[in-house]
């Protein structure tokens, strides 16, 4: 089954220096862009993270400091990457919890104003876990009947993710071949930021999900304790979380001025 698309979708995968969204950096990114007419465009870049790659991480993906020493930095590649994804929805494997948040951090550090306001995301891992509970290699074997060669390389994982989603649509008749519907199915919780520090309550209002104000409405906290905003902005929170909080603060200020 081919995907029914109303706009392009970019399946992508990252290899990184580690799993800390705030501190770690991308060392490889592969993007497969699928267009509504069925055309495809793919690009893979090695990235110099401008820091040593931990030995345990090298053992996982095989990308060494020497391999990326002469490669461009993410900032140097950022406009190419942004231009490839700017008009597209996003798809990946565990992408909602890791790849999209980390990509957002890298783009914001590079000075590009990335957000998800006018796009949706489809996390193939969530479909898999809700239906079968397996790993990517097992998913590829289960759905496509093939062995995933070169696992943990960005290009192989990206191509496999795309093929798995198409096979999932073939297998599960209750899955709608529509990116918005798939995005809703793969969304684990209604987070406003990628990291899940700010979520929506049952009334669709932003609440904090951590710390002393867990469960409290964000706008009320900002009104009653203005210093909390400054503390978050100066603490080790993701840049995207800070961006979202600033937007909420400005919205509340604008509402007062109206």
C-alpha positions as CSV (number, residue, x, y, z in Angstrom):
1,X,0.0,0.0,0.0
2,X,1.4,3.4,-1.0
3,X,0.8,6.3,1.4
4,X,-2.0,8.8,0.7
5,X,-0.3,12.1,1.0
6,X,-1.7,15.6,0.8
7,X,1.8,17.1,1.4
8,X,5.3,15.6,1.5
9,X,6.4,13.6,4.4
10,X,10.1,13.3,5.5
11,X,11.1,10.0,7.2
12,X,14.4,10.6,9.0
13,X,16.8,9.0,11.4
14,X,19.6,10.4,13.5
15,X,22.8,8.9,14.8
16,X,24.1,10.9,17.7
17,X,26.8,11.3,20.4
18,X,24.3,10.1,23.0
19,X,20.7,10.2,24.2
20,X,20.5,13.5,26.1
21,X,18.3,15.8,24.0
22,X,19.8,19.0,25.5
23,X,23.5,18.1,25.5
24,X,24.1,15.5,22.7
25,X,24.7,16.2,19.0
26,X,24.0,14.7,15.7
27,X,26.7,12.8,13.9
28,X,24.6,11.5,11.0
29,X,21.2,12.3,9.6
30,X,19.4,10.6,6.7
31,X,16.2,12.0,5.2
32,X,13.8,10.2,2.8
33,X,11.3,12.7,1.4
34,X,8.2,11.2,-0.1
35,X,5.9,13.4,-2.3
36,X,2.2,13.0,-2.9
37,X,2.8,11.9,-6.5
38,X,5.0,9.1,-5.3
39,X,8.4,10.7,-6.1
40,X,11.1,10.3,-3.5
41,X,14.2,12.3,-2.6
42,X,16.8,11.1,-0.2
43,X,19.9,12.6,1.4
44,X,22.4,11.5,4.1
45,X,24.9,13.7,5.8
46,X,27.7,12.8,8.2
47,X,28.0,15.7,10.7
48,X,31.0,16.9,12.8
49,X,29.5,17.2,16.3
50,X,32.4,19.4,17.4
51,X,33.0,17.2,20.4
52,X,34.4,13.7,21.0
53,X,32.0,10.8,20.4
54,X,31.9,8.4,23.4
55,X,33.4,5.0,23.0
56,X,30.1,3.2,24.0
57,X,28.2,5.2,21.3
58,X,30.8,4.4,18.6
59,X,30.3,0.7,19.5
60,X,26.6,1.2,18.7
61,X,26.6,3.0,15.4
62,X,30.3,2.7,14.3
63,X,30.8,6.4,13.6
64,X,34.2,7.5,14.9
65,X,35.7,11.0,15.6
66,X,38.1,10.4,12.6
67,X,35.1,9.6,10.3
68,X,33.5,13.0,10.9
69,X,36.6,15.1,11.5
70,X,36.4,16.7,8.1
71,X,32.6,16.7,7.7
72,X,30.5,19.9,8.0
73,X,29.0,20.9,11.3
74,X,25.3,20.9,11.8
75,X,25.1,24.6,11.7
76,X,26.8,24.5,8.2
77,X,24.2,21.9,7.1
78,X,21.2,23.4,8.9
79,X,19.8,25.4,6.0
80,X,19.9,22.4,3.6
81,X,18.2,20.2,6.2
82,X,15.6,22.9,7.1
83,X,14.8,23.5,3.4
84,X,14.2,19.8,2.9
85,X,11.8,19.4,5.7
86,X,10.1,22.8,5.9
87,X,7.1,21.9,3.8
88,X,6.7,18.4,5.1
89,X,5.2,16.2,7.8
90,X,7.7,14.1,9.7
91,X,8.0,10.4,10.2
92,X,10.4,8.1,12.0
93,X,11.0,5.3,14.5
94,X,10.9,6.6,18.1
95,X,10.9,10.0,16.4
96,X,8.4,11.7,18.7
97,X,10.4,11.0,21.8
98,X,14.0,11.4,20.4
99,X,14.7,12.3,16.8
100,X,12.3,15.2,16.4
101,X,13.2,16.8,19.8
102,X,16.9,16.5,19.2
103,X,16.6,17.8,15.6
104,X,14.6,20.8,16.9
105,X,17.3,21.6,19.4
106,X,20.0,21.5,16.7
107,X,18.0,23.7,14.4
108,X,17.2,26.2,17.2
109,X,20.9,26.3,18.2
110,X,21.7,27.1,14.5
111,X,19.3,30.0,14.6
112,X,16.4,28.5,12.6
113,X,12.9,28.8,14.1
114,X,11.7,25.2,13.9
115,X,8.3,24.2,15.2
116,X,5.5,21.6,14.6
117,X,2.6,24.1,14.3
118,X,1.7,23.4,10.7
119,X,2.8,19.8,10.4
120,X,2.1,16.4,12.0
121,X,4.4,13.6,12.9
122,X,4.0,9.8,12.5
123,X,6.0,7.6,14.8
124,X,6.2,4.1,13.3
125,X,7.5,2.7,16.5
126,X,4.3,3.6,18.3
127,X,2.2,1.8,15.8
128,X,4.5,-1.2,16.1
129,X,4.5,-1.1,19.9
130,X,0.7,-0.7,20.1
131,X,0.3,-3.6,17.7
132,X,3.2,-6.0,18.2
133,X,5.8,-4.8,20.8
134,X,9.1,-5.4,18.8
135,X,12.4,-3.7,17.9
136,X,13.1,-2.0,14.5
137,X,14.9,-5.1,13.1
138,X,12.1,-7.4,14.3
139,X,9.6,-5.0,12.8
140,X,11.3,-5.1,9.5
141,X,11.4,-8.9,9.6
142,X,7.8,-9.2,10.8
143,X,6.2,-6.7,8.4
144,X,8.4,-6.9,5.4
145,X,9.8,-10.5,5.7
146,X,13.3,-9.2,5.3
147,X,16.5,-9.0,7.4
148,X,17.6,-5.5,8.1
149,X,21.2,-5.2,6.9
150,X,23.4,-2.5,8.3
151,X,21.1,-1.8,11.2
152,X,22.0,1.3,13.2
153,X,23.1,3.2,10.1
154,X,20.9,6.2,9.5
155,X,20.2,5.4,5.8
156,X,19.2,1.7,6.4
157,X,17.1,2.5,9.4
158,X,15.3,5.4,7.5
159,X,14.5,3.2,4.5
160,X,13.3,0.4,6.7
161,X,11.0,2.7,8.6
162,X,9.3,3.9,5.4
163,X,8.8,0.3,4.2
164,X,7.5,-0.8,7.6
165,X,4.8,2.0,7.6
166,X,3.5,0.9,4.2
167,X,3.4,-2.7,5.4
168,X,1.6,-1.7,8.6
169,X,-1.1,0.0,6.5
170,X,-1.5,-3.3,4.5
171,X,-1.7,-5.4,7.6
172,X,-4.0,-3.3,9.8
173,X,-7.3,-2.4,8.1
174,X,-8.3,-0.1,11.0
175,X,-5.3,2.2,10.3
176,X,-6.3,5.1,8.1
177,X,-4.0,6.0,5.3
178,X,-3.9,9.6,6.2
179,X,-0.9,11.4,7.9
180,X,-3.1,13.4,10.4
181,X,-4.9,10.2,11.5
182,X,-1.6,8.3,11.8
183,X,-0.1,11.2,13.7
184,X,-3.1,11.1,16.2
185,X,-2.7,7.3,16.5
186,X,1.1,7.5,17.2
187,X,0.8,10.4,19.7
188,X,1.5,9.0,23.1
189,X,0.4,12.0,25.1
190,X,-0.7,15.6,24.5
191,X,2.6,17.3,25.0
192,X,3.0,21.0,24.0
193,X,6.8,20.8,24.0
194,X,8.7,17.8,22.6
195,X,10.3,16.8,26.0
196,X,7.0,16.6,27.8
197,X,7.6,19.3,30.4
198,X,4.4,21.1,29.3
199,X,1.3,19.2,28.4
200,X,-2.4,19.8,27.7
201,X,-5.0,18.9,30.4
202,X,-8.5,17.5,29.6
203,X,-9.7,21.0,28.8
204,X,-6.8,21.7,26.3
205,X,-5.0,24.1,28.6
206,X,-1.3,24.0,29.1
207,X,0.0,22.5,32.4
208,X,3.4,21.8,33.9
209,X,4.2,18.1,34.2
210,X,7.1,18.3,36.6
211,X,8.4,19.8,39.9
212,X,6.5,21.8,42.5
213,X,3.9,23.0,40.0
214,X,3.2,19.6,38.5
215,X,-0.4,19.7,37.2
216,X,-0.8,23.4,37.6
217,X,-1.8,25.7,34.7
218,X,1.2,27.3,33.1
219,X,-0.4,30.8,32.7
220,X,-1.5,30.8,36.4
221,X,2.0,29.9,37.5
222,X,3.6,32.6,35.3
223,X,1.1,35.1,36.8
224,X,1.5,34.1,40.4
225,X,5.3,33.3,40.4
226,X,6.9,35.4,37.6
227,X,10.4,34.3,38.7
228,X,9.6,30.7,37.6
229,X,9.8,31.7,34.0
230,X,13.3,33.1,34.5
231,X,14.4,30.0,36.4
232,X,13.4,27.7,33.5
233,X,15.0,30.0,30.9
234,X,18.3,29.9,32.8
235,X,18.2,26.2,33.7
236,X,19.2,23.2,31.7
237,X,15.8,22.7,29.8
238,X,15.5,22.1,26.1
239,X,15.5,25.2,23.9
240,X,12.2,24.1,22.4
241,X,10.6,24.0,25.9
242,X,11.9,27.5,26.6
243,X,10.5,28.6,23.2
244,X,7.1,27.2,24.0
245,X,7.0,28.8,27.5
246,X,7.9,32.1,26.0
247,X,5.1,31.8,23.5
248,X,2.6,31.1,26.3
249,X,3.9,34.1,28.2
250,X,3.6,36.4,25.2
251,X,0.2,35.1,24.4
252,X,-1.0,35.9,27.9
253,X,0.6,39.4,27.8
254,X,-1.1,40.1,24.4
255,X,-4.5,39.0,25.7
256,X,-4.1,41.5,28.6
257,X,-3.4,44.3,26.1
258,X,-6.4,43.5,23.9
